[in-house]
Amino acid sequence: MTAKTPDPRLAGRDFLAAVTERQRRRLLDLGRHVDHAAGTTLLNQGDPAPPVLIPRSGYVKALRAAQGGSPPMIVDLLGAGDVLGVEDCLAGRPSHLSYVATKPVRVLEIPGHAFRGLLDEDHEVMALITMDLAVRLRLRNVVLGFATAKVRSRLTAFLTRVQALYGVPGDDGIVIDVGLNHADIASAIGASPASVNAEMAKLKNEGYLSTGYKTIHVKKRLREDGPPLIPVPAARRRIPQLRIPRIAMG
């Protein structure tokens, strides 16, 4: 089979929606659907022969501990249509991350060897996966660029990215409802929970946002280089990730 060049506009979108109907049926046949409650660990760092996971609904935080016994840091947040664990599948290595559901989640769980076999025989699927990995690597490098910035800059950059990827239109802004609390956000940006609480309080007092239980309602643009707060159709609410460094992260 001759590989086609993947459309960059497909990057960051629902993987199962990007493949053909035949490819989607093959993926569904290779795996099984598993439901997990919020707080459930789907996979532990170091697990041998980890499966590839494709969330169909809900959200999952990816964590990594630097050393045994050290507290893990949130390195990514993933939602419906993302592909989890493909790096380990391609490398043939144990899981380098842990995955924990932040909301009730249903995942398509595909054995790693079966997913690798599909990639070996279907170059179009391999091309899509390669594009997705490239985009995710670029995004993580962008995030690392904020590592030495002040807490407020790290916080607004993180919230803007999550808003762009997973925010949904509300009455007068964008609602972020991905199951993260302030401690999770602190872990994701490498700050203390106390400093995140303080900056969130400032953003609330300045009218940028309001908060509920594990939800954030963005009322004003958090960053000048971030996406505008305009309603978008639900089916198109996820902004292609190739554009996020330019729109959301600066």
C-alpha positions in Angstrom: 0.0 0.0 0.0 1.3 3.5 -0.9 1.3 5.9 2.0 -0.6 9.1 1.6 0.7 12.3 3.1 -1.5 13.1 6.2 -3.5 16.3 6.2 -2.0 18.5 8.9 -5.6 19.7 9.6 -6.3 16.2 11.0 -3.7 16.6 13.7 -5.2 16.9 17.1 -8.6 15.7 16.0 -10.5 12.5 16.8 -8.2 9.7 15.5 -11.1 7.4 14.9 -12.9 10.1 12.9 -9.8 10.7 10.8 -9.3 7.2 9.6 -11.5 5.5 7.0 -14.5 3.4 7.8 -12.6 0.2 7.0 -9.7 1.2 9.2 -12.1 2.2 12.0 -13.8 -1.2 11.9 -10.4 -2.9 12.0 -9.4 -0.9 15.1 -12.7 -1.7 16.8 -12.2 -5.4 15.9 -8.7 -5.4 17.4 -9.7 -3.9 20.7 -12.4 -3.9 23.4 -14.2 -1.1 25.2 -13.6 -0.6 28.9 -15.3 1.8 31.2 -13.4 3.5 34.1 -14.7 5.7 36.9 -13.1 9.1 37.7 -9.9 8.5 39.7 -9.3 5.1 38.2 -5.7 4.3 37.1 -5.9 2.9 33.5 -2.2 2.1 33.3 0.8 2.4 35.6 4.3 3.7 34.7 6.5 0.7 34.2 3.7 -1.7 33.3 5.1 -4.2 30.8 3.5 -4.7 27.3 1.1 -1.8 27.8 -2.0 -1.6 25.5 -2.8 1.4 23.3 -5.8 3.3 24.6 -8.1 5.5 22.6 -10.6 7.4 24.8 -14.1 7.5 23.4 -15.4 9.8 26.1 -14.1 11.5 29.3 -10.6 12.8 30.1 -7.4 11.2 31.2 -4.3 12.8 32.8 -0.9 11.5 32.0 1.6 11.4 34.8 5.3 10.6 35.1 7.5 10.2 38.2 11.1 11.2 37.7 12.4 8.5 40.1 10.9 5.7 42.2 9.0 7.1 45.1 9.0 10.7 43.8 5.7 12.5 43.3 4.5 12.2 39.7 3.9 15.3 37.6 1.1 15.7 35.1 2.7 15.9 31.7 -0.4 15.9 29.5 -4.2 15.9 29.5 -6.0 13.8 26.9 -9.6 13.4 25.7 -11.9 11.6 23.3 -10.1 10.6 20.1 -6.5 11.0 21.4 -4.2 8.0 21.2 -2.4 7.0 24.5 0.6 4.7 24.7 1.6 4.7 21.1 5.2 5.8 21.9 5.6 2.7 24.1 4.0 0.5 21.4 6.4 1.7 18.7 9.4 1.4 21.0 8.4 -2.0 22.4 9.0 -0.7 25.9 7.1 -0.7 29.2 4.8 2.2 29.8 6.7 5.4 30.5 3.6 7.1 31.9 0.7 6.5 34.2 -2.8 7.3 33.0 -5.6 8.3 35.4 -9.2 9.1 34.5 -10.2 12.7 35.6 -13.8 12.1 34.5 -15.7 8.9 33.8 -14.0 7.5 30.7 -14.7 4.8 28.1 -11.6 3.7 26.2 -10.9 1.4 23.3 -8.1 -0.8 24.6 -6.0 -2.4 21.9 -3.2 -4.8 22.7 0.1 -3.2 21.8 1.3 -6.0 19.5 -2.0 -5.9 17.6 -1.8 -2.1 17.1 1.8 -2.4 16.0 0.8 -5.0 13.5 -1.8 -2.7 12.0 0.7 0.1 11.7 3.1 -2.2 9.9 0.6 -3.2 7.3 -1.4 0.1 6.9 0.9 3.0 6.1 -1.9 5.5 6.0 -2.7 4.8 9.7 1.1 5.0 10.5 1.2 8.4 8.7 -1.6 9.7 10.9 0.0 8.4 14.1 3.4 9.9 13.1 1.8 13.3 12.5 0.0 13.1 15.8 3.2 12.3 17.6 5.1 15.1 15.9 2.4 17.7 16.9 2.3 16.4 20.5 6.1 16.7 20.7 6.0 20.3 19.4 3.3 21.2 21.9 5.3 19.7 24.8 8.3 21.7 23.7 6.2 24.9 23.7 5.1 24.1 27.2 8.7 23.6 28.3 9.4 27.2 27.1 7.2 28.5 30.0 9.1 26.5 32.6 11.1 29.4 33.9 8.3 32.0 33.6 6.3 33.3 36.6 3.5 31.2 37.9 0.9 33.5 36.4 2.3 33.0 32.9 2.6 29.3 33.3 -1.0 29.1 34.6 -2.6 31.2 31.9 -0.6 29.4 29.2 -1.9 26.0 30.5 -5.5 27.2 30.9 -5.5 28.7 27.4 -4.2 25.5 25.9 -6.8 23.4 27.7 -9.5 26.0 26.8 -8.5 25.7 23.1 -8.5 21.9 23.1 -11.4 21.0 25.4 -13.4 24.2 26.2 -17.1 24.4 25.3 -19.2 27.5 24.8 -21.1 28.7 27.9 -23.5 31.6 28.4 -20.8 34.3 28.4 -17.5 32.5 27.8 -15.9 29.1 27.7 -16.3 26.3 30.2 -13.4 24.0 31.0 -14.8 20.8 32.6 -12.1 18.2 32.4 -12.0 17.1 36.0 -8.8 18.9 37.2 -8.5 20.5 40.6 -6.0 23.2 41.7 -3.6 20.5 42.8 -3.7 18.9 39.4 -3.1 22.3 37.7 -0.2 22.9 40.1 1.3 19.6 39.1 0.9 20.3 35.4 2.7 23.6 35.5 5.4 22.8 38.1 4.1 25.1 40.9 2.9 24.8 44.4 -0.8 24.4 45.1 -0.7 27.5 47.3 0.8 29.7 44.5 -1.8 28.3 42.0 -4.6 29.1 44.5 -3.3 32.6 44.9 -3.1 33.3 41.2 -6.5 31.7 40.5 -8.0 34.0 43.2 -6.4 37.0 41.4 -7.8 35.9 38.1 -11.2 35.6 39.6 -11.0 39.0 41.3 -9.9 40.6 38.0 -13.0 39.1 36.2 -11.1 36.6 34.0 -12.8 33.5 35.3 -15.1 31.9 37.9 -14.7 28.4 39.3 -16.9 25.6 40.4 -16.2 22.0 41.5 -13.3 21.0 39.2 -14.7 23.4 36.5 -13.4 26.8 35.2 -15.6 29.3 33.4 -13.3 31.6 31.3 -15.1 35.0 31.0 -12.3 37.1 29.4 -9.4 36.3 27.2 -6.6 35.0 29.5 -3.8 35.9 27.1 -3.5 38.3 24.2 -2.1 35.6 22.1 -4.9 33.2 23.1 -8.1 32.2 21.2 -11.0 34.7 21.4 -14.0 33.7 23.5 -16.5 33.2 20.7 -19.1 30.4 20.4 -18.1 27.5 18.1 -20.2 24.6 16.9 -19.7 21.6 19.3 -18.5 19.4 16.5 -15.7 21.8 15.7 -14.8 22.9 19.2 -11.4 21.2 19.2 -8.9 23.5 17.5 -6.3 21.6 15.5 -3.2 21.2 17.6 -0.8 22.4 14.9 -2.3 25.9 15.4 -2.2 26.0 19.2 1.4 27.2 19.6 0.5 30.2 17.5 -3.0 30.9 19.0 -2.8 29.7 22.5 0.8 29.6 23.6 2.5 32.5 21.9 
